[in-house]
């Protein structure tokens, strides 16, 4: 396995790999943005049918607040 690094420069391979993974991430995000279900920009809020199970009622949404209740 070490001989493959004699043929290819490890720095160039790592830069190419990082570029490929970055480009793949952009492509995946743009595909999700173009879909109607997963577009988080056009659909600012979800309907109660599409929302997660716990967030459908206001009482459950209050329990999921990121900060604890004040004293």
Protein Blocks (a to p, Z undefined) as FASTA:
>chain_A
ZZmmmmpcfklmmmmmmmmmmmmmmmmmmmmmmpmklmmklmmbacfklpcfklmpmklm
mmmpfbdcdZZ
